[in-house]
Structure formats: C-alpha cells, structure tokens
Amino acid sequence: MPNPFDAASKGLIDADPIAWLRLFGLPGETVEPVDSDLTLALTSDRLLRVSSPGKTDYLAHFEMQTTYSPSLPHRIMAYHVTAGYKYELPVVSVLMLLRKTADGPMLTGRFQFGSAQVDYQIVRIWERSPDDLLAGPVALVPLLPLTNVSEQELPAYIRQAQAIVRQLPAPYERDVWTRMRLLLGLKYKPDQTQDLLKGVYQMLDLRESSTYQEILAEGEARGLAEGEARGLAEGEARGLHEGKEELLAILLQQRFSTLSQSVTDSLDKLSSEQMNELGKALFNFTSFADLEGWLLNHQ
C-alpha cells in the first residue's frame, strides 16, 4: 500500500496490536512483531506472531487498501503462502478496505489459483459503527471518520474522541490525531479536514508527532501519484498480470526449491491465460522435467 497513509495505518497496529486482534475477532493474548519482509520483493503491511498459553502460535497478517486493485487477491495469497513458508506457522490474513473505491468484485474473502486456495477476512470499515470504535481500545480511534458516520454527525463523535484521547500522554495523543488527520483525507477535502479538527489544532502541534515525521520521510507526493496511477485501466491490467506471475514464481519455488534462469525467462513470456493453465497444471507435476516440458510446449 505505497501511499501517504502507510505510516498512519501501520502505526495504528503498532500502537496496540491486541486491539487489532480483538477488532477482527482473532484469538491471542500476547503478540510479537516479526519481520514483514517476505522476500521475493514481497512486503506485507503488518505481520504479527500471536501466542496463547497451551495453543499453537500463528501469524496474523494485515493488509489495508485505499484503492481497488484486481491483483490484490493474488498478492494476499502470495503473502499468506510465503509467510507460512518462512515462519512455518499457520497464517490468518485480514484485508481492511479503508474506503468504498477500494472495493471490487474480486474481493470475496476467498481466492483460488489453480488447485491452491486461501481464505481471508475482509472488513469494509465504512460498514462499522463509530460507536463500536469509541467503545474499543483508543488505538482504533483514528479510524473513526471512515466508519458509518456522516459529515454532519462526525463533529460530535470527534468531541467524544477528544475526551478519550486527552487522557493519553502528549506524544501518543499527537500521534492519534495525526493519524486521524491523514485518514480524514481519504474521505474529505483539506479544508473540511481543517474545520473538523480545528479544536485539536488549537491544543496540539501535530507536526511534532512521530507519525508526521514518518510520512515526510516516505514522500507524500510519490504515494499520491502511485495511488492515482493504480486506478487506470491499463495499470490495473498490468498489475493483475504481474500478480499472477509473482504468485506462480512463489508456488514453483516452494515445489522445486530453485528456478533456473531459462524457466524464469519463460514465465515472463506467458500470457495471463497461460498462467492460469500453469497454475492448474503445476500440482500434477512430479518432477522439474514436467515443468520444463510444459513451458516448452507453451512457447
């Protein structure tokens, strides 16, 4: 999710990981952040190792999306499979859509590619009640504007949030409002955001928050440009094709450990239809020679 809301969304999870488990009804009593870099140029939004006494550990995998991408189910499967392979633990994947434009027909909570299948939880934040968030852990308060609340109702909810957030130490209080300000940008124009948080600005200089500094480092302009480009039809088609290729490479590497350069080059030349066929066929391969033969017959 390379956009200016990266730091805000990741900070939401880091502020209270247990709160995110509770939000999605996931079990667990302690969590430990693990490396989100899943190799093969894959980096999930957040990956948590979850432990409970007497139960097997598992990985909670969170992805947050602001724009629609038809390749997203492919990526979720890639993250899911690679994380399980890297840490040898079961994985629970959760996708949160931060606005309605991120939703689409391919996002069903289940994705099948050939004989492989992955189920994932999907949450559309605009369907959640703002009262539920205010009644939960304070780390979830920044999501408030994205819930099922109108612009007319929102000021009253922000005033309720102020009463809750002002109990935090100043650094954490600033981070909460900085994250909310950024997430407001997904739904409202800058002047509307300014008006909604006017009272907060009078009390705190949000530029001092760690979240604000992270966003400056990531480059807000670059994120916006990439987010807009992803919405183009040509970009969506390219993303879908690349997602299939990326997933095939992961599944083949798991099956055969390493791939030769000639096999990698052959994968680059396959059409989307041929990738679908290979996804179905690879589970019937008994040797690396079967893969090479299939690619030779489909050049």
TAZIDA-V338130 format. One record per backbone hydrogen bond with DSSP energy under -0.5 kcal/mol. CO is the residue of the C=O (numbers start at 1). NH is the residue of the N-H. Records with the same first field share a line. If there is no record, write none. Layout:
CO: NH, NH
This chain:
1: 3
3: 6
5: 9
6: 10
7: 11
8: 12
9: 13
10: 14
11: 15
12: 16
13: 16
16: 19, 20
17: 20, 21
18: 22
19: 23
20: 24
21: 26
22: 25
30: 51
32: 49
36: 38, 44
39: 42
41: 43
42: 38
46: 62
47: 34
48: 50, 60
49: 32
50: 58
51: 29, 30
52: 55
57: 90
58: 50
59: 61, 92
60: 48, 62
61: 94
62: 46
63: 96
65: 98, 99
69: 72
71: 75
72: 76
73: 77
74: 78
75: 79
76: 80
77: 81
78: 82
79: 83
80: 84
81: 85
82: 86
83: 87
84: 88, 89
90: 59
91: 93
92: 61
93: 121
94: 63, 96
95: 97, 123
96: 65, 98
97: 125
99: 102
100: 103
101: 68
104: 107
106: 108
109: 120
111: 118
113: 116
116: 113
118: 111
121: 95
123: 97, 125
124: 127
125: 128
128: 148
129: 133
130: 134
131: 135
133: 136
137: 140
138: 141
140: 143
141: 144
143: 146
144: 147
147: 149
150: 154
151: 155
153: 156, 157
154: 158
155: 159
156: 160
157: 161
158: 162
159: 163
160: 164
161: 165
162: 166
164: 167
165: 168
169: 172, 173
170: 174
171: 175
172: 176
173: 177
174: 178
175: 179
176: 180
177: 181
178: 182
179: 183
180: 184
181: 185
182: 185
183: 186
184: 187, 188
189: 193
190: 194
191: 195
192: 196
193: 197
195: 198
197: 201
198: 202
199: 203
200: 203, 204
204: 206
205: 208
206: 209
209: 213
210: 214
211: 215
212: 216
213: 217
214: 218
215: 219
219: 223
220: 224
221: 225
222: 226
223: 227
224: 228
225: 229
226: 230
227: 231
228: 231
229: 232
232: 236
233: 237
234: 238
235: 239
236: 240
237: 241
238: 242
239: 243
240: 244
241: 245
242: 246
243: 247
244: 248
245: 249
246: 250
247: 251
248: 252
249: 253
250: 254
251: 255
252: 256
253: 257
256: 258
260: 264
261: 265
262: 266
263: 267
264: 268
265: 269
266: 269
267: 270
271: 275
272: 276
273: 277
274: 278
275: 279
276: 280
277: 281
278: 282
279: 115
281: 284
282: 285
287: 290, 291
288: 292
289: 293
290: 294
291: 295
292: 296
293: 297
294: 298
295: 298
296: 299
